[in-house]
Each structure stands twice: as C-alpha cells, then as structure tokens.
C-alpha cells in the first residue's frame, strides 16, 4: 500500500512540475485564455490551409461565396452595419492569433478600428475550398498606403460567417 501511495505522489509531483514549466501556447491542445481585454492570443505560425479542393457535400458553394463577397463589399464601402450583418452573433475571428470571441468583439476591437476607420480595401486574388471552409486570398491596402497579403479561412453557414481564421501568406 505504501508503494502505491508513493507512486501516486510521484506522478502528481511530476504532473505539477511539468505544468509549471509549460505555457498555454506551447502545450498541445491547451486552450489559450483571454487577456484582460477579452482577446486571446495564440501562435501565429499555425499550419497553412489544405490545398485547393471542392466544397464538402451539402455546402451551397454559391451562397457561401456570396456571403464572403458581401463582407468584402461592405468593408470596402466602410459600411459598419453591412459588415456586422455578415457575422453571426457568436462568430469567432482569429486574426493572426488574436481571437475575437463574438460579433461585437470582432467589430469593436478589430474591424472598425483596423479596417473600416483605416480606410482599408480588400482585393480578392484567389480562392479555394477545404471541406466546409472557403478560403480567400486577399491583397489589403490601407488608406495610408500600406499593403498586406493574407488569407481568410471562412466557415459560413445559414447566410452568415461563424468563424474566420486570418493568416499571412
């Protein structure tokens, strides 16, 4: 009985030591916690999307593509209400590791200050499918002359965006 108790204590000690030596972002499968602003940061070096393919069975390709285009058209027009209407209330947006957990957070902490008020313009330069997800490559220019190239990996259902993962190409 004493040996069994010693093993339990040893295993528990090892587990606590390992937990103390690791961080949220380097522990596989660990869910990162939001910071005080409610934004969660995860590593930006996640793997790129799968190669081009066809949408999963049952996905209305044209409807999904229309929603993504509606988002871009509204963003390029500076239309906050139009952009907001493209997202589900509980949508999530991962912008290069910054996680915005709701439509309000997406708009208030990311899209309004960094895209819409900055006079940003999206230009789609390519697209592909990965199962249910529609991936669009963009060239983005700011009102101040800055330029970025990245992709948005969308999950669109029922006419609205539920999840986006944005990464630099």
TORBALO-178087 format. One record per residue (C-alpha): residue in one letter; x, y negated, z negated. Coordinates in nm, 2 decimals. Layout:
<rs>
r code=a&px=X&py=Y&pz=Z
...
</rs>
This chain:
<rs>
r code=x&px=0.00&py=0.00&pz=0.00
r code=x&px=0.28&py=-0.24&pz=-0.08
r code=x&px=0.45&py=-0.18&pz=0.26
r code=x&px=0.12&py=-0.26&pz=0.44
r code=x&px=0.08&py=-0.59&pz=0.24
r code=x&px=0.44&py=-0.68&pz=0.32
r code=x&px=0.38&py=-0.63&pz=0.69
r code=x&px=0.06&py=-0.84&pz=0.68
r code=x&px=0.26&py=-1.12&pz=0.51
r code=x&px=0.54&py=-1.09&pz=0.76
r code=x&px=0.31&py=-1.10&pz=1.06
r code=x&px=0.12&py=-1.40&pz=0.91
r code=x&px=0.45&py=-1.58&pz=0.85
r code=x&px=0.57&py=-1.52&pz=1.20
r code=x&px=0.25&py=-1.65&pz=1.35
r code=x&px=0.26&py=-1.97&pz=1.14
r code=x&px=0.63&py=-2.02&pz=1.23
r code=x&px=0.55&py=-1.98&pz=1.60
r code=x&px=0.25&py=-2.22&pz=1.58
r code=x&px=0.46&py=-2.48&pz=1.41
r code=x&px=0.73&py=-2.46&pz=1.68
r code=x&px=0.50&py=-2.49&pz=1.97
r code=x&px=0.28&py=-2.77&pz=2.11
r code=x&px=-0.06&py=-2.78&pz=2.27
r code=x&px=0.08&py=-2.83&pz=2.61
r code=x&px=0.34&py=-2.55&pz=2.61
r code=x&px=0.11&py=-2.28&pz=2.46
r code=x&px=-0.05&py=-2.09&pz=2.74
r code=x&px=-0.43&py=-2.10&pz=2.72
r code=x&px=-0.43&py=-2.37&pz=2.45
r code=x&px=-0.69&py=-2.63&pz=2.49
r code=x&px=-0.54&py=-2.98&pz=2.46
r code=x&px=-0.70&py=-3.21&pz=2.21
r code=x&px=-0.82&py=-3.56&pz=2.30
r code=x&px=-0.62&py=-3.86&pz=2.17
r code=x&px=-0.78&py=-4.15&pz=1.98
r code=x&px=-0.92&py=-4.29&pz=2.30
r code=x&px=-1.10&py=-3.97&pz=2.38
r code=x&px=-0.87&py=-3.89&pz=2.67
r code=x&px=-0.70&py=-3.55&pz=2.68
r code=x&px=-0.36&py=-3.53&pz=2.84
r code=x&px=-0.24&py=-3.20&pz=3.00
r code=x&px=0.07&py=-3.13&pz=3.21
r code=x&px=0.05&py=-3.29&pz=3.55
r code=x&px=0.26&py=-3.01&pz=3.70
r code=x&px=-0.02&py=-2.77&pz=3.74
r code=x&px=-0.01&py=-2.54&pz=4.04
r code=x&px=-0.14&py=-2.68&pz=4.37
r code=x&px=-0.47&py=-2.57&pz=4.51
r code=x&px=-0.51&py=-2.24&pz=4.70
r code=x&px=-0.46&py=-2.26&pz=5.08
r code=x&px=-0.75&py=-2.36&pz=5.31
r code=x&px=-1.04&py=-2.13&pz=5.33
r code=x&px=-1.41&py=-2.12&pz=5.38
r code=x&px=-1.66&py=-2.21&pz=5.10
r code=x&px=-1.79&py=-1.94&pz=4.88
r code=x&px=-2.11&py=-1.76&pz=4.98
r code=x&px=-2.41&py=-1.97&pz=4.89
r code=x&px=-2.24&py=-2.30&pz=4.89
r code=x&px=-2.41&py=-2.56&pz=5.11
r code=x&px=-2.09&py=-2.69&pz=5.28
r code=x&px=-2.26&py=-2.99&pz=5.45
r code=x&px=-2.43&py=-3.10&pz=5.12
r code=x&px=-2.11&py=-3.08&pz=4.92
r code=x&px=-1.92&py=-3.28&pz=5.19
r code=x&px=-2.19&py=-3.55&pz=5.19
r code=x&px=-2.16&py=-3.60&pz=4.81
r code=x&px=-1.78&py=-3.64&pz=4.84
r code=x&px=-1.83&py=-3.89&pz=5.12
r code=x&px=-2.09&py=-4.07&pz=4.93
r code=x&px=-1.85&py=-4.11&pz=4.64
r code=x&px=-1.58&py=-4.25&pz=4.87
r code=x&px=-1.82&py=-4.48&pz=5.05
r code=x&px=-1.94&py=-4.62&pz=4.71
r code=x&px=-1.59&py=-4.65&pz=4.57
r code=x&px=-1.46&py=-4.83&pz=4.88
r code=x&px=-1.76&py=-5.07&pz=4.86
r code=x&px=-1.69&py=-5.14&pz=4.49
r code=x&px=-2.03&py=-5.01&pz=4.41
r code=x&px=-2.02&py=-4.91&pz=4.04
r code=x&px=-2.38&py=-4.78&pz=4.03
r code=x&px=-2.33&py=-4.59&pz=4.35
r code=x&px=-2.01&py=-4.42&pz=4.22
r code=x&px=-2.18&py=-4.35&pz=3.89
r code=x&px=-2.47&py=-4.18&pz=4.06
r code=x&px=-2.24&py=-3.93&pz=4.23
r code=x&px=-2.14&py=-3.78&pz=3.89
r code=x&px=-2.34&py=-3.55&pz=3.66
r code=x&px=-2.37&py=-3.70&pz=3.30
r code=x&px=-2.15&py=-3.42&pz=3.16
r code=x&px=-1.90&py=-3.43&pz=3.45
r code=x&px=-1.53&py=-3.39&pz=3.38
r code=x&px=-1.24&py=-3.56&pz=3.56
r code=x&px=-0.88&py=-3.45&pz=3.53
r code=x&px=-0.67&py=-3.73&pz=3.68
r code=x&px=-0.31&py=-3.60&pz=3.68
r code=x&px=-0.36&py=-3.46&pz=3.33
r code=x&px=-0.57&py=-3.73&pz=3.18
r code=x&px=-0.91&py=-3.57&pz=3.10
r code=x&px=-1.22&py=-3.78&pz=3.11
r code=x&px=-1.49&py=-3.57&pz=2.95
r code=x&px=-1.81&py=-3.74&pz=3.07
r code=x&px=-1.95&py=-3.97&pz=3.34
r code=x&px=-1.93&py=-4.27&pz=3.11
r code=x&px=-1.56&py=-4.20&pz=3.03
r code=x&px=-1.48&py=-4.14&pz=3.40
r code=x&px=-1.63&py=-4.47&pz=3.49
r code=x&px=-1.53&py=-4.69&pz=3.19
r code=x&px=-1.18&py=-4.56&pz=3.14
r code=x&px=-1.07&py=-4.46&pz=3.49
r code=x&px=-1.27&py=-4.55&pz=3.80
r code=x&px=-1.39&py=-4.90&pz=3.71
r code=x&px=-1.06&py=-5.04&pz=3.58
r code=x&px=-0.82&py=-4.84&pz=3.80
r code=x&px=-1.01&py=-4.81&pz=4.13
r code=x&px=-1.31&py=-5.04&pz=4.16
r code=x&px=-1.17&py=-5.35&pz=3.99
r code=x&px=-0.83&py=-5.29&pz=4.15
r code=x&px=-0.99&py=-5.31&pz=4.50
r code=x&px=-0.88&py=-4.96&pz=4.58
r code=x&px=-0.97&py=-4.79&pz=4.91
r code=x&px=-0.98&py=-4.42&pz=4.97
r code=x&px=-0.90&py=-4.28&pz=5.32
r code=x&px=-0.96&py=-3.90&pz=5.36
r code=x&px=-0.67&py=-3.75&pz=5.56
r code=x&px=-0.76&py=-3.38&pz=5.53
r code=x&px=-0.98&py=-3.13&pz=5.35
r code=x&px=-1.01&py=-2.76&pz=5.27
r code=x&px=-1.21&py=-2.52&pz=5.06
r code=x&px=-1.12&py=-2.29&pz=4.77
r code=x&px=-1.43&py=-2.09&pz=4.69
r code=x&px=-1.69&py=-2.33&pz=4.54
r code=x&px=-1.44&py=-2.62&pz=4.53
r code=x&px=-1.40&py=-2.88&pz=4.80
r code=x&px=-1.05&py=-3.03&pz=4.82
r code=x&px=-0.99&py=-3.36&pz=4.99
r code=x&px=-0.65&py=-3.52&pz=5.06
r code=x&px=-0.66&py=-3.90&pz=5.03
r code=x&px=-0.44&py=-4.19&pz=5.11
r code=x&px=-0.53&py=-4.46&pz=4.85
r code=x&px=-0.44&py=-4.82&pz=4.88
r code=x&px=-0.48&py=-5.08&pz=4.61
r code=x&px=-0.59&py=-5.44&pz=4.66
r code=x&px=-0.23&py=-5.54&pz=4.56
r code=x&px=-0.07&py=-5.34&pz=4.85
r code=x&px=0.02&py=-5.02&pz=4.65
r code=x&px=-0.02&py=-4.68&pz=4.82
r code=x&px=-0.06&py=-4.33&pz=4.68
r code=x&px=-0.13&py=-3.99&pz=4.84
r code=x&px=-0.31&py=-3.73&pz=4.64
r code=x&px=-0.60&py=-3.48&pz=4.65
r code=x&px=-0.93&py=-3.45&pz=4.46
r code=x&px=-1.04&py=-3.09&pz=4.40
r code=x&px=-1.42&py=-3.13&pz=4.36
r code=x&px=-1.68&py=-2.89&pz=4.21
r code=x&px=-2.01&py=-3.03&pz=4.34
r code=x&px=-2.35&py=-2.87&pz=4.26
r code=x&px=-2.70&py=-2.99&pz=4.28
r code=x&px=-2.60&py=-3.30&pz=4.47
r code=x&px=-2.36&py=-3.44&pz=4.21
r code=x&px=-2.00&py=-3.40&pz=4.11
r code=x&px=-1.95&py=-3.18&pz=3.80
r code=x&px=-1.57&py=-3.15&pz=3.79
r code=x&px=-1.27&py=-3.31&pz=3.97
r code=x&px=-0.91&py=-3.23&pz=3.94
r code=x&px=-0.68&py=-3.50&pz=4.09
r code=x&px=-0.32&py=-3.44&pz=4.16
r code=x&px=-0.04&py=-3.60&pz=4.37
r code=x&px=0.05&py=-3.41&pz=4.68
</rs>
